[in-house]
Amino acid sequence: MGRTAFLALVFIASTACAGPMHKAEQVLGGYPAQNLLDTGSDVLGNPIDYPSAPCKPRVHSDIITMAPGQTGAEHIHITPLYAQVLSGTIKVDYKGYGINTYSAGDTFMEAMHVVHHGYNDSDEPASLLAVYMDCEK
């Protein structure tokens, strides 16, 4: 078998074993990667920003689990929050802007400077990965 035929077989075998390629899949830093979110704005279309006062960056993350029928408290974010729904469905009421529904796999930058609260009106628990890009307290 010639070198070209051998290399073609290696390529075909490696791609056949690699699993399905997603449309958004790419290679970053030598690793396969699937883009989940690439944005400069929050879910309401407002630009992502930080407080004007000096802010020492602090990033922390939580997995938030909402029981069926649970409603969260109204709150507001003044720094960016990246979210990914891990399971179930969560609704968020953005006061004066409407209600958004997020399901497992959805990723988004949470609304900033807008009072809102999340709730789970389904019969199943829902969980959300929240990555806070805060200022140190």
N, CA, C and O atoms as CSV, one atom per row, in Angstrom:
chain,resi,resn,atom,element,x,y,z
A,1,MET,N,N,0.861,-1.181,0.000
A,1,MET,CA,C,0.000,0.000,0.000
A,1,MET,C,C,0.901,1.235,0.000
A,1,MET,O,O,1.852,1.313,0.777
A,2,GLY,N,N,0.601,2.193,-0.868
A,2,GLY,CA,C,1.392,3.412,-0.951
A,2,GLY,C,C,1.104,4.353,0.219
A,2,GLY,O,O,0.103,4.207,0.920
A,3,ARG,N,N,2.001,5.321,0.414
A,3,ARG,CA,C,1.887,6.286,1.513
A,3,ARG,C,C,0.592,7.080,1.429
A,3,ARG,O,O,-0.060,7.302,2.449
A,4,THR,N,N,0.208,7.511,0.234
A,4,THR,CA,C,-1.009,8.304,0.072
A,4,THR,C,C,-2.249,7.496,0.447
A,4,THR,O,O,-3.129,8.000,1.144
A,5,ALA,N,N,-2.322,6.259,-0.006
A,5,ALA,CA,C,-3.472,5.408,0.327
A,5,ALA,C,C,-3.530,5.140,1.827
A,5,ALA,O,O,-4.613,5.139,2.413
A,6,PHE,N,N,-2.372,4.911,2.457
A,6,PHE,CA,C,-2.321,4.671,3.901
A,6,PHE,C,C,-2.827,5.893,4.673
A,6,PHE,O,O,-3.632,5.764,5.595
A,7,LEU,N,N,-2.345,7.082,4.287
A,7,LEU,CA,C,-2.780,8.314,4.966
A,7,LEU,C,C,-4.280,8.536,4.779
A,7,LEU,O,O,-4.953,9.000,5.700
A,8,ALA,N,N,-4.811,8.211,3.600
A,8,ALA,CA,C,-6.254,8.357,3.361
A,8,ALA,C,C,-7.038,7.422,4.264
A,8,ALA,O,O,-8.071,7.819,4.804
A,9,LEU,N,N,-6.575,6.183,4.445
A,9,LEU,CA,C,-7.252,5.236,5.334
A,9,LEU,C,C,-7.199,5.699,6.781
A,9,LEU,O,O,-8.190,5.584,7.503
A,10,VAL,N,N,-6.052,6.225,7.217
A,10,VAL,CA,C,-5.930,6.743,8.588
A,10,VAL,C,C,-6.905,7.890,8.795
A,10,VAL,O,O,-7.571,7.954,9.828
A,11,PHE,N,N,-7.002,8.802,7.825
A,11,PHE,CA,C,-7.918,9.933,7.940
A,11,PHE,C,C,-9.366,9.459,8.014
A,11,PHE,O,O,-10.126,9.921,8.864
A,12,ILE,N,N,-9.751,8.540,7.129
A,12,ILE,CA,C,-11.133,8.030,7.120
A,12,ILE,C,C,-11.441,7.320,8.424
A,12,ILE,O,O,-12.513,7.518,8.995
A,13,ALA,N,N,-10.511,6.488,8.911
A,13,ALA,CA,C,-10.732,5.769,10.172
A,13,ALA,C,C,-10.840,6.736,11.340
A,13,ALA,O,O,-11.685,6.544,12.214
A,14,SER,N,N,-10.012,7.765,11.378
A,14,SER,CA,C,-10.046,8.693,12.516
A,14,SER,C,C,-11.313,9.527,12.510
A,14,SER,O,O,-11.856,9.822,13.574
A,15,THR,N,N,-11.798,9.916,11.336
A,15,THR,CA,C,-13.029,10.698,11.309
A,15,THR,C,C,-14.236,9.825,11.572
A,15,THR,O,O,-15.224,10.302,12.130
A,16,ALA,N,N,-14.188,8.574,11.193
A,16,ALA,CA,C,-15.313,7.664,11.452
A,16,ALA,C,C,-15.453,7.382,12.931
A,16,ALA,O,O,-16.566,7.160,13.406
A,17,CYS,N,N,-14.358,7.385,13.674
A,17,CYS,CA,C,-14.392,7.098,15.111
A,17,CYS,C,C,-14.617,8.347,15.943
A,17,CYS,O,O,-14.866,8.256,17.145
A,18,ALA,N,N,-14.533,9.502,15.321
A,18,ALA,CA,C,-14.595,10.755,16.074
A,18,ALA,C,C,-16.005,11.113,16.509
A,18,ALA,O,O,-16.173,12.005,17.341
A,19,GLY,N,N,-17.006,10.462,15.987
A,19,GLY,CA,C,-18.384,10.808,16.346
A,19,GLY,C,C,-18.895,11.920,15.470
A,19,GLY,O,O,-18.163,12.428,14.620
A,20,PRO,N,N,-20.144,12.309,15.663
A,20,PRO,CA,C,-20.733,13.329,14.790
A,20,PRO,C,C,-20.087,14.692,15.023
A,20,PRO,O,O,-19.816,15.078,16.161
A,21,MET,N,N,-19.852,15.397,13.959
A,21,MET,CA,C,-19.306,16.748,14.051
A,21,MET,C,C,-20.488,17.712,14.146
A,21,MET,O,O,-21.437,17.616,13.369
A,22,HIS,N,N,-20.428,18.610,15.073
A,22,HIS,CA,C,-21.468,19.624,15.206
A,22,HIS,C,C,-21.110,20.790,14.307
A,22,HIS,O,O,-19.934,21.060,14.064
A,23,LYS,N,N,-22.100,21.461,13.826
A,23,LYS,CA,C,-21.885,22.573,12.912
A,23,LYS,C,C,-20.968,23.625,13.521
A,23,LYS,O,O,-20.137,24.202,12.820
A,24,ALA,N,N,-21.112,23.880,14.818
A,24,ALA,CA,C,-20.323,24.918,15.476
A,24,ALA,C,C,-19.006,24.380,16.038
A,24,ALA,O,O,-18.280,25.116,16.706
A,25,GLU,N,N,-18.684,23.092,15.775
A,25,GLU,CA,C,-17.473,22.518,16.346
A,25,GLU,C,C,-16.249,23.062,15.613
A,25,GLU,O,O,-16.264,23.231,14.393
A,26,GLN,N,N,-15.204,23.328,16.366
A,26,GLN,CA,C,-13.953,23.846,15.828
A,26,GLN,C,C,-12.815,23.372,16.708
A,26,GLN,O,O,-13.044,22.730,17.734
A,27,VAL,N,N,-11.605,23.680,16.319
A,27,VAL,CA,C,-10.452,23.313,17.133
A,27,VAL,C,C,-9.859,24.591,17.706
A,27,VAL,O,O,-9.468,25.496,16.969
A,28,LEU,N,N,-9.798,24.650,19.041
A,28,LEU,CA,C,-9.238,25.803,19.742
A,28,LEU,C,C,-8.110,25.323,20.631
A,28,LEU,O,O,-8.317,24.451,21.475
A,29,GLY,N,N,-6.925,25.873,20.459
A,29,GLY,CA,C,-5.799,25.482,21.298
A,29,GLY,C,C,-5.451,24.013,21.147
A,29,GLY,O,O,-4.889,23.414,22.064
A,30,GLY,N,N,-5.774,23.424,20.007
A,30,GLY,CA,C,-5.481,22.023,19.780
A,30,GLY,C,C,-6.543,21.073,20.297
A,30,GLY,O,O,-6.381,19.858,20.182
A,31,TYR,N,N,-7.638,21.594,20.872
A,31,TYR,CA,C,-8.714,20.762,21.416
A,31,TYR,C,C,-9.981,20.970,20.606
A,31,TYR,O,O,-10.260,22.094,20.188
A,32,PRO,N,N,-10.766,19.905,20.370
A,32,PRO,CA,C,-12.067,20.105,19.729
A,32,PRO,C,C,-12.957,20.955,20.647
A,32,PRO,O,O,-12.966,20.761,21.863
A,33,ALA,N,N,-13.683,21.874,20.069
A,33,ALA,CA,C,-14.536,22.757,20.870
A,33,ALA,C,C,-15.840,23.018,20.138
A,33,ALA,O,O,-15.860,23.163,18.916
A,34,GLN,N,N,-16.922,23.077,20.888
A,34,GLN,CA,C,-18.215,23.455,20.335
A,34,GLN,C,C,-18.627,24.755,20.997
A,34,GLN,O,O,-18.784,24.813,22.217
A,35,ASN,N,N,-18.802,25.789,20.207
A,35,ASN,CA,C,-19.178,27.087,20.740
A,35,ASN,C,C,-20.567,27.034,21.345
A,35,ASN,O,O,-21.506,26.549,20.714
A,36,LEU,N,N,-20.701,27.532,22.565
A,36,LEU,CA,C,-21.999,27.597,23.226
A,36,LEU,C,C,-22.598,28.992,23.159
A,36,LEU,O,O,-23.814,29.152,23.059
A,37,LEU,N,N,-21.731,30.008,23.217
A,37,LEU,CA,C,-22.220,31.383,23.222
A,37,LEU,C,C,-21.080,32.306,22.830
A,37,LEU,O,O,-19.949,32.129,23.281
A,38,ASP,N,N,-21.374,33.287,21.993
A,38,ASP,CA,C,-20.402,34.299,21.595
A,38,ASP,C,C,-21.190,35.590,21.423
A,38,ASP,O,O,-21.827,35.798,20.390
A,39,THR,N,N,-21.150,36.455,22.425
A,39,THR,CA,C,-21.993,37.645,22.396
A,39,THR,C,C,-21.360,38.798,23.163
A,39,THR,O,O,-20.496,38.585,24.013
A,40,GLY,N,N,-21.783,39.986,22.869
A,40,GLY,CA,C,-21.386,41.170,23.611
A,40,GLY,C,C,-22.580,41.827,24.269
A,40,GLY,O,O,-22.489,42.941,24.785
A,41,SER,N,N,-23.727,41.110,24.246
A,41,SER,CA,C,-24.937,41.690,24.839
A,41,SER,C,C,-25.658,40.651,25.694
A,41,SER,O,O,-25.420,39.450,25.574
A,42,ASP,N,N,-26.547,41.145,26.559
A,42,ASP,CA,C,-27.322,40.239,27.414
A,42,ASP,C,C,-28.580,39.772,26.681
A,42,ASP,O,O,-28.772,40.106,25.512
A,43,VAL,N,N,-29.438,39.002,27.355
A,43,VAL,CA,C,-30.626,38.432,26.712
A,43,VAL,C,C,-31.620,39.479,26.230
A,43,VAL,O,O,-32.464,39.187,25.382
A,44,LEU,N,N,-31.532,40.680,26.754
A,44,LEU,CA,C,-32.436,41.741,26.329
A,44,LEU,C,C,-31.817,42.631,25.255
A,44,LEU,O,O,-32.426,43.612,24.827
A,45,GLY,N,N,-30.587,42.281,24.815
A,45,GLY,CA,C,-29.926,43.053,23.767
A,45,GLY,C,C,-29.099,44.216,24.260
A,45,GLY,O,O,-28.554,44.971,23.455
A,46,ASN,N,N,-28.993,44.380,25.581
A,46,ASN,CA,C,-28.197,45.471,26.134
A,46,ASN,C,C,-26.729,45.069,26.189
A,46,ASN,O,O,-26.425,43.898,26.416
A,47,PRO,N,N,-25.796,46.027,25.983
A,47,PRO,CA,C,-24.375,45.679,26.005
A,47,PRO,C,C,-23.926,45.220,27.390
A,47,PRO,O,O,-24.393,45.724,28.412
A,48,ILE,N,N,-23.014,44.255,27.400
A,48,ILE,CA,C,-22.426,43.780,28.654
A,48,ILE,C,C,-21.450,44.840,29.137
A,48,ILE,O,O,-20.639,45.342,28.359
A,49,ASP,N,N,-21.526,45.185,30.428
A,49,ASP,CA,C,-20.625,46.192,30.969
A,49,ASP,C,C,-20.277,45.898,32.418
A,49,ASP,O,O,-20.814,44.971,33.024
A,50,TYR,N,N,-19.374,46.697,32.963
A,50,TYR,CA,C,-18.968,46.596,34.362
A,50,TYR,C,C,-19.218,47.934,35.045
A,50,TYR,O,O,-19.303,48.963,34.375
A,51,PRO,N,N,-19.337,47.929,36.385
A,51,PRO,CA,C,-19.517,49.194,37.098
A,51,PRO,C,C,-18.378,50.157,36.782
A,51,PRO,O,O,-17.248,49.733,36.540
A,52,SER,N,N,-18.680,51.464,36.785
A,52,SER,CA,C,-17.659,52.457,36.441
A,52,SER,C,C,-16.611,52.627,37.543
A,52,SER,O,O,-15.479,53.020,37.260
A,53,ALA,N,N,-16.973,52.336,38.791
A,53,ALA,CA,C,-15.991,52.426,39.878
A,53,ALA,C,C,-14.962,51.318,39.709
A,53,ALA,O,O,-15.268,50.289,39.106
A,54,PRO,N,N,-13.740,51.503,40.227
A,54,PRO,CA,C,-12.741,50.433,40.120
A,54,PRO,C,C,-13.307,49.111,40.646
A,54,PRO,O,O,-13.945,49.056,41.697
A,55,CYS,N,N,-13.057,48.075,39.893
A,55,CYS,CA,C,-13.630,46.764,40.192
A,55,CYS,C,C,-12.519,45.728,40.117
A,55,CYS,O,O,-11.934,45.517,39.055
A,56,LYS,N,N,-12.224,45.077,41.250
A,56,LYS,CA,C,-11.256,43.993,41.237
A,56,LYS,C,C,-12.015,42.732,40.823
A,56,LYS,O,O,-12.893,42.280,41.559
A,57,PRO,N,N,-11.695,42.153,39.654
A,57,PRO,CA,C,-12.471,41.026,39.138
A,57,PRO,C,C,-12.509,39.818,40.073
A,57,PRO,O,O,-11.530,39.496,40.745
A,58,ARG,N,N,-13.653,39.170,40.094
A,58,ARG,CA,C,-13.864,37.938,40.853
A,58,ARG,C,C,-14.841,37.090,40.061
A,58,ARG,O,O,-15.941,37.543,39.745
A,59,VAL,N,N,-14.453,35.869,39.737
A,59,VAL,CA,C,-15.335,34.956,39.016
A,59,VAL,C,C,-15.671,33.801,39.941
A,59,VAL,O,O,-14.781,33.184,40.526
A,60,HIS,N,N,-16.946,33.512,40.070
A,60,HIS,CA,C,-17.358,32.328,40.827
A,60,HIS,C,C,-18.557,31.695,40.120
A,60,HIS,O,O,-19.261,32.349,39.350
A,61,SER,N,N,-18.770,30.424,40.394
A,61,SER,CA,C,-19.866,29.735,39.720
A,61,SER,C,C,-20.655,28.898,40.711
A,61,SER,O,O,-20.130,28.444,41.728
A,62,ASP,N,N,-21.912,28.709,40.396
A,62,ASP,CA,C,-22.823,27.922,41.216
A,62,ASP,C,C,-23.713,27.102,40.302
A,62,ASP,O,O,-23.963,27.483,39.159
A,63,ILE,N,N,-24.189,25.976,40.810
A,63,ILE,CA,C,-25.271,25.260,40.152
A,63,ILE,C,C,-26.516,25.533,40.986
A,63,ILE,O,O,-26.587,25.184,42.165
A,64,ILE,N,N,-27.473,26.154,40.359
A,64,ILE,CA,C,-28.723,26.530,41.018
A,64,ILE,C,C,-29.768,25.486,40.634
A,64,ILE,O,O,-29.966,25.207,39.451
A,65,THR,N,N,-30.428,24.919,41.620
A,65,THR,CA,C,-31.471,23.929,41.358
A,65,THR,C,C,-32.801,24.473,41.851
A,65,THR,O,O,-32.925,24.907,42.997
A,66,MET,N,N,-33.777,24.442,40.982
A,66,MET,CA,C,-35.116,24.918,41.330
A,66,MET,C,C,-36.069,23.736,41.344
A,66,MET,O,O,-36.175,23.001,40.363
A,67,ALA,N,N,-36.756,23.559,42.450
A,67,ALA,CA,C,-37.748,22.494,42.586
A,67,ALA,C,C,-38.982,22.841,41.759
A,67,ALA,O,O,-39.200,24.008,41.434
A,68,PRO,N,N,-39.781,21.850,41.422
A,68,PRO,CA,C,-41.031,22.139,40.719
A,68,PRO,C,C,-41.866,23.158,41.513
A,68,PRO,O,O,-42.059,23.008,42.719
A,69,GLY,N,N,-42.349,24.181,40.827
A,69,GLY,CA,C,-43.168,25.202,41.472
A,69,GLY,C,C,-42.388,26.280,42.201
A,69,GLY,O,O,-42.996,27.220,42.713
A,70,GLN,N,N,-41.074,26.185,42.270
A,70,GLN,CA,C,-40.276,27.165,43.025
A,70,GLN,C,C,-40.131,28.470,42.252
A,70,GLN,O,O,-39.983,28.482,41.030
A,71,THR,N,N,-40.179,29.576,43.006
A,71,THR,CA,C,-39.985,30.911,42.454
A,71,THR,C,C,-38.851,31.587,43.203
A,71,THR,O,O,-38.823,31.586,44.434
A,72,GLY,N,N,-37.918,32.162,42.460
A,72,GLY,CA,C,-36.797,32.873,43.066
A,72,GLY,C,C,-37.175,34.299,43.414
A,72,GLY,O,O,-38.199,34.810,42.959
A,73,ALA,N,N,-36.345,34.937,44.221
A,73,ALA,CA,C,-36.563,36.327,44.621
A,73,ALA,C,C,-36.198,37.281,43.487
A,73,ALA,O,O,-35.331,36.981,42.666
A,74,GLU,N,N,-36.865,38.425,43.452
A,74,GLU,CA,C,-36.500,39.454,42.481
A,74,GLU,C,C,-35.104,39.954,42.804
A,74,GLU,O,O,-34.746,40.116,43.971
A,75,HIS,N,N,-34.311,40.201,41.753
A,75,HIS,CA,C,-32.947,40.695,41.931
A,75,HIS,C,C,-32.495,41.406,40.659
A,75,HIS,O,O,-33.214,41.452,39.660
A,76,ILE,N,N,-31.290,41.956,40.724
A,76,ILE,CA,C,-30.720,42.677,39.587
A,76,ILE,C,C,-29.227,42.361,39.538
A,76,ILE,O,O,-28.600,42.162,40.579
A,77,HIS,N,N,-28.657,42.313,38.340
A,77,HIS,CA,C,-27.217,42.079,38.176
A,77,HIS,C,C,-26.565,43.355,37.666
A,77,HIS,O,O,-27.049,43.976,36.719
A,78,ILE,N,N,-25.467,43.739,38.297
A,78,ILE,CA,C,-24.710,44.905,37.819
A,78,ILE,C,C,-23.402,44.478,37.163
A,78,ILE,O,O,-22.646,45.317,36.674
A,79,THR,N,N,-23.136,43.171,37.152
A,79,THR,CA,C,-21.986,42.606,36.458
A,79,THR,C,C,-22.479,41.423,35.625
A,79,THR,O,O,-23.567,40.905,35.880
A,80,PRO,N,N,-21.700,40.989,34.636
A,80,PRO,CA,C,-22.153,39.913,33.753
A,80,PRO,C,C,-22.347,38.575,34.462
A,80,PRO,O,O,-21.631,38.239,35.405
A,81,LEU,N,N,-23.332,37.829,33.983
A,81,LEU,CA,C,-23.618,36.477,34.470
A,81,LEU,C,C,-23.885,35.598,33.263
A,81,LEU,O,O,-24.836,35.821,32.514
A,82,TYR,N,N,-23.027,34.584,33.079
A,82,TYR,CA,C,-23.210,33.587,32.023
A,82,TYR,C,C,-24.011,32.444,32.620
A,82,TYR,O,O,-23.737,32.016,33.741
A,83,ALA,N,N,-24.997,31.944,31.887
A,83,ALA,CA,C,-25.834,30.857,32.402
A,83,ALA,C,C,-26.006,29.778,31.344
A,83,ALA,O,O,-26.085,30.054,30.147
A,84,GLN,N,N,-26.060,28.526,31.830
A,84,GLN,CA,C,-26.387,27.398,30.966
A,84,GLN,C,C,-27.367,26.508,31.722
A,84,GLN,O,O,-27.088,26.073,32.839
A,85,VAL,N,N,-28.513,26.242,31.107
A,85,VAL,CA,C,-29.502,25.364,31.721
A,85,VAL,C,C,-29.009,23.926,31.539
A,85,VAL,O,O,-28.803,23.461,30.418
A,86,LEU,N,N,-28.825,23.238,32.661
A,86,LEU,CA,C,-28.313,21.872,32.640
A,86,LEU,C,C,-29.433,20.849,32.494
A,86,LEU,O,O,-29.261,19.821,31.839
A,87,SER,N,N,-30.587,21.134,33.111
A,87,SER,CA,C,-31.721,20.218,33.012
A,87,SER,C,C,-33.008,20.982,33.270
A,87,SER,O,O,-33.018,22.008,33.951
A,88,GLY,N,N,-34.091,20.461,32.712
A,88,GLY,CA,C,-35.400,21.061,32.950
A,88,GLY,C,C,-35.618,22.349,32.177
A,88,GLY,O,O,-34.927,22.641,31.201
A,89,THR,N,N,-36.595,23.105,32.641
A,89,THR,CA,C,-36.973,24.377,32.017
A,89,THR,C,C,-37.144,25.436,33.106
A,89,THR,O,O,-37.774,25.194,34.136
A,90,ILE,N,N,-36.579,26.597,32.858
A,90,ILE,CA,C,-36.674,27.726,33.788
A,90,ILE,C,C,-37.248,28.907,33.021
A,90,ILE,O,O,-36.851,29.171,31.886
A,91,LYS,N,N,-38.170,29.606,33.636
A,91,LYS,CA,C,-38.700,30.836,33.053
A,91,LYS,C,C,-38.162,32.005,33.865
A,91,LYS,O,O,-37.992,31.909,35.081
A,92,VAL,N,N,-37.896,33.115,33.172
A,92,VAL,CA,C,-37.431,34.324,33.850
A,92,VAL,C,C,-38.329,35.477,33.441
A,92,VAL,O,O,-38.516,35.752,32.255
A,93,ASP,N,N,-38.885,36.150,34.453
A,93,ASP,CA,C,-39.741,37.312,34.245
A,93,ASP,C,C,-38.882,38.557,34.373
A,93,ASP,O,O,-38.438,38.907,35.467
A,94,TYR,N,N,-38.649,39.228,33.242
A,94,TYR,CA,C,-37.891,40.475,33.208
A,94,TYR,C,C,-38.907,41.605,33.295
A,94,TYR,O,O,-39.554,41.940,32.303
A,95,LYS,N,N,-39.046,42.186,34.465
A,95,LYS,CA,C,-40.070,43.201,34.720
A,95,LYS,C,C,-40.083,44.267,33.626
A,95,LYS,O,O,-39.106,44.992,33.437
A,96,GLY,N,N,-41.189,44.349,32.919
A,96,GLY,CA,C,-41.349,45.330,31.861
A,96,GLY,C,C,-40.816,44.889,30.511
A,96,GLY,O,O,-40.999,45.599,29.522
A,97,TYR,N,N,-40.154,43.724,30.441
A,97,TYR,CA,C,-39.574,43.240,29.188
A,97,TYR,C,C,-40.138,41.900,28.756
A,97,TYR,O,O,-39.795,41.416,27.677
A,98,GLY,N,N,-40.984,41.290,29.553
A,98,GLY,CA,C,-41.565,40.006,29.189
A,98,GLY,C,C,-40.918,38.833,29.905
A,98,GLY,O,O,-40.072,39.005,30.783
A,99,ILE,N,N,-41.333,37.642,29.512
A,99,ILE,CA,C,-40.874,36.402,30.132
A,99,ILE,C,C,-40.139,35.571,29.079
A,99,ILE,O,O,-40.654,35.351,27.983
A,100,ASN,N,N,-38.938,35.114,29.418
A,100,ASN,CA,C,-38.173,34.212,28.547
A,100,ASN,C,C,-38.196,32.815,29.147
A,100,ASN,O,O,-38.168,32.653,30.367
A,101,THR,N,N,-38.247,31.811,28.282
A,101,THR,CA,C,-38.198,30.413,28.700
A,101,THR,C,C,-36.890,29.810,28.237
A,101,THR,O,O,-36.530,29.921,27.065
A,102,TYR,N,N,-36.167,29.162,29.164
A,102,TYR,CA,C,-34.883,28.539,28.866
A,102,TYR,C,C,-34.975,27.057,29.210
A,102,TYR,O,O,-35.450,26.685,30.283
A,103,SER,N,N,-34.513,26.214,28.283
A,103,SER,CA,C,-34.552,24.762,28.466
A,103,SER,C,C,-33.151,24.187,28.466
A,103,SER,O,O,-32.191,24.865,28.102
A,104,ALA,N,N,-33.037,22.927,28.878
A,104,ALA,CA,C,-31.746,22.251,28.957
A,104,ALA,C,C,-30.933,22.491,27.683
A,104,ALA,O,O,-31.427,22.300,26.572
A,105,GLY,N,N,-29.684,22.912,27.864
A,105,GLY,CA,C,-28.786,23.191,26.751
A,105,GLY,C,C,-28.723,24.653,26.364
A,105,GLY,O,O,-27.771,25.067,25.702
A,106,ASP,N,N,-29.710,25.452,26.757
A,106,ASP,CA,C,-29.693,26.878,26.418
A,106,ASP,C,C,-28.585,27.586,27.200
A,106,ASP,O,O,-28.376,27.319,28.384
A,107,THR,N,N,-27.886,28.484,26.523
A,107,THR,CA,C,-26.867,29.317,27.171
A,107,THR,C,C,-27.206,30.775,26.887
A,107,THR,O,O,-27.728,31.110,25.823
A,108,PHE,N,N,-26.901,31.635,27.855
A,108,PHE,CA,C,-27.221,33.046,27.670
A,108,PHE,C,C,-26.463,33.907,28.670
A,108,PHE,O,O,-25.992,33.424,29.700
A,109,MET,N,N,-26.358,35.183,28.347
A,109,MET,CA,C,-25.853,36.180,29.281
A,109,MET,C,C,-27.091,36.809,29.909
A,109,MET,O,O,-27.928,37.389,29.217
A,110,GLU,N,N,-27.193,36.685,31.230
A,110,GLU,CA,C,-28.380,37.168,31.941
A,110,GLU,C,C,-28.503,38.683,31.804
A,110,GLU,O,O,-27.511,39.392,31.632
A,111,ALA,N,N,-29.737,39.158,31.885
A,111,ALA,CA,C,-30.020,40.588,31.790
A,111,ALA,C,C,-29.307,41.356,32.899
A,111,ALA,O,O,-29.228,40.906,34.042
A,112,MET,N,N,-28.795,42.515,32.533
A,112,MET,CA,C,-28.141,43.386,33.504
A,112,MET,C,C,-28.995,44.641,33.696
A,112,MET,O,O,-29.644,45.121,32.767
A,113,HIS,N,N,-28.975,45.153,34.916
A,113,HIS,CA,C,-29.640,46.420,35.244
A,113,HIS,C,C,-31.158,46.351,35.084
A,113,HIS,O,O,-31.810,47.384,34.926
A,114,VAL,N,N,-31.728,45.140,35.123
A,114,VAL,CA,C,-33.176,44.958,34.982
A,114,VAL,C,C,-33.643,44.025,36.106
A,114,VAL,O,O,-33.087,42.943,36.291
A,115,VAL,N,N,-34.659,44.448,36.847
A,115,VAL,CA,C,-35.208,43.602,37.908
A,115,VAL,C,C,-35.854,42.383,37.255
A,115,VAL,O,O,-36.617,42.507,36.297
A,116,HIS,N,N,-35.534,41.193,37.795
A,116,HIS,CA,C,-36.081,39.957,37.244
A,116,HIS,C,C,-36.091,38.863,38.311
A,116,HIS,O,O,-35.475,38.999,39.368
A,117,HIS,N,N,-36.792,37.794,38.015
A,117,HIS,CA,C,-36.776,36.611,38.884
A,117,HIS,C,C,-37.083,35.379,38.037
A,117,HIS,O,O,-37.823,35.440,37.055
A,118,GLY,N,N,-36.493,34.268,38.445
A,118,GLY,CA,C,-36.716,33.008,37.742
A,118,GLY,C,C,-37.727,32.162,38.477
A,118,GLY,O,O,-37.938,32.324,39.679
A,119,TYR,N,N,-38.355,31.253,37.742
A,119,TYR,CA,C,-39.280,30.317,38.373
A,119,TYR,C,C,-39.374,29.047,37.538
A,119,TYR,O,O,-39.092,29.037,36.340
A,120,ASN,N,N,-39.777,27.989,38.208
A,120,ASN,CA,C,-39.948,26.689,37.569
A,120,ASN,C,C,-41.409,26.308,37.712
A,120,ASN,O,O,-41.838,25.875,38.782
A,121,ASP,N,N,-42.174,26.463,36.644
A,121,ASP,CA,C,-43.602,26.130,36.721
A,121,ASP,C,C,-43.890,24.738,36.158
A,121,ASP,O,O,-45.032,24.423,35.823
A,122,SER,N,N,-42.845,23.901,36.054
A,122,SER,CA,C,-43.042,22.537,35.550
A,122,SER,C,C,-43.140,21.542,36.708
A,122,SER,O,O,-43.061,21.918,37.877
A,123,ASP,N,N,-43.312,20.286,36.362
A,123,ASP,CA,C,-43.400,19.212,37.359
A,123,ASP,C,C,-42.052,18.551,37.607
A,123,ASP,O,O,-41.968,17.591,38.374
A,124,GLU,N,N,-41.005,19.046,36.974
A,124,GLU,CA,C,-39.657,18.468,37.094
A,124,GLU,C,C,-38.693,19.500,37.660
A,124,GLU,O,O,-38.858,20.694,37.409
A,125,PRO,N,N,-37.682,19.062,38.426
A,125,PRO,CA,C,-36.649,19.998,38.881
A,125,PRO,C,C,-35.884,20.558,37.681
A,125,PRO,O,O,-35.844,19.939,36.618
A,126,ALA,N,N,-35.296,21.697,37.854
A,126,ALA,CA,C,-34.482,22.329,36.812
A,126,ALA,C,C,-33.186,22.808,37.449
A,126,ALA,O,O,-33.179,23.269,38.591
A,127,SER,N,N,-32.083,22.694,36.698
A,127,SER,CA,C,-30.813,23.185,37.231
A,127,SER,C,C,-30.120,24.059,36.201
A,127,SER,O,O,-30.278,23.885,34.993
A,128,LEU,N,N,-29.353,24.997,36.717
A,128,LEU,CA,C,-28.714,26.023,35.912
A,128,LEU,C,C,-27.297,26.232,36.420
A,128,LEU,O,O,-27.085,26.392,37.622
A,129,LEU,N,N,-26.323,26.231,35.513
A,129,LEU,CA,C,-24.956,26.627,35.857
A,129,LEU,C,C,-24.889,28.134,35.716
A,129,LEU,O,O,-25.167,28.669,34.643
A,130,ALA,N,N,-24.525,28.827,36.786
A,130,ALA,CA,C,-24.407,30.284,36.764
A,130,ALA,C,C,-22.948,30.647,37.022
A,130,ALA,O,O,-22.381,30.286,38.053
A,131,VAL,N,N,-22.345,31.369,36.069
A,131,VAL,CA,C,-20.966,31.829,36.210
A,131,VAL,C,C,-21.014,33.345,36.362
A,131,VAL,O,O,-21.300,34.072,35.410
A,132,TYR,N,N,-20.730,33.802,37.569
A,132,TYR,CA,C,-20.783,35.223,37.917
A,132,TYR,C,C,-19.433,35.863,37.631
A,132,TYR,O,O,-18.407,35.395,38.126
A,133,MET,N,N,-19.424,36.923,36.841
A,133,MET,CA,C,-18.217,37.695,36.553
A,133,MET,C,C,-18.325,38.991,37.338
A,133,MET,O,O,-18.583,40.066,36.797
A,134,ASP,N,N,-18.113,38.834,38.652
A,134,ASP,CA,C,-18.370,39.901,39.623
A,134,ASP,C,C,-17.154,40.775,39.895
A,134,ASP,O,O,-16.093,40.640,39.286
A,135,CYS,N,N,-17.370,41.674,40.841
A,135,CYS,CA,C,-16.308,42.442,41.455
A,135,CYS,C,C,-16.105,41.857,42.853
A,135,CYS,O,O,-17.055,41.410,43.496
A,136,GLU,N,N,-14.854,41.869,43.309
A,136,GLU,CA,C,-14.573,41.369,44.649
A,136,GLU,C,C,-15.294,42.226,45.664
A,136,GLU,O,O,-15.370,43.447,45.526
A,137,LYS,N,N,-15.826,41.569,46.693
A,137,LYS,CA,C,-16.610,42.294,47.713
A,137,LYS,C,C,-15.719,42.889,48.761
A,137,LYS,O,O,-16.205,43.531,49.693
